[in-house]
């Protein structure tokens, strides 16, 4: 009888040991599950609109045209939730839509702060009649473009901004070396390039072999402008083995002298 009892106890021992072996991991898993559930519940609670409102808006960056209070007002008008629930992409798009904003990065800082780093547009030239274009070929429309009438005018078909900006920067260096001031660079609908200078000279480059034709123009320009009494009005560089020049009317020195005298008397 005692032998049978010992045999039964021997059989039960492995089951007890097995239960003891799994008890600790099972308890740990249940504990972690409870913590996770509590965390999810807490996040859901804090994510509800009105919880943890954003109270502080910091704006950093080198700003010349933009005003920090205007950016802050735009952000306040766009905020649609609290620290967790606010739509950050919606906020970013609202700030980027402001005329002088080139880019913005937004960071949340616990528990109620938005930190914004704003990059301002740097105008390179006018674009068309009602916009400006930045050094990065971004087109933007400030409230008043008349303040930038002194900038060079660039124009081109939709989507050609980068191409026109790159070409302008190439031409500008060579023009400055020859004391030529660019007034306008134009890429028309036929993809035909035009250069307009401050002295009234217009250069037609066409749409092919642009680099070669531009180099040829700058090579011959000194000889074209060497005559004091006769200046080029239009130069057409689209010819394969040469170019065509239309000259301005010769200057009548006597007429100019008479005009100067009459102005001095007045």
Secondary structure, DSSP 8 states (H G I E B T S, - for coil): -HHHHHHHHHHHHHHHHHHHHHHHHHHHHHHHHHHHHHHHHHHHHHTSTTSS---EEEEES--SS--HHHHHHHHHHH--S-TTTS-HHHHHHHHHTSTTEEEEEEEEETTTEEEEEEEE--EEEEETTTEEEETTS-EE--S-GGGGTTS-EEE-STT-HHHHHHHHHHHHHHHHTTT--EEEEEE-TT--EEEEETTS-EEEEESSSHHHHHHHHHHHHHHHT--TT--EEEEE---TT--EEEE-----HHHHHHHHHHHHH-
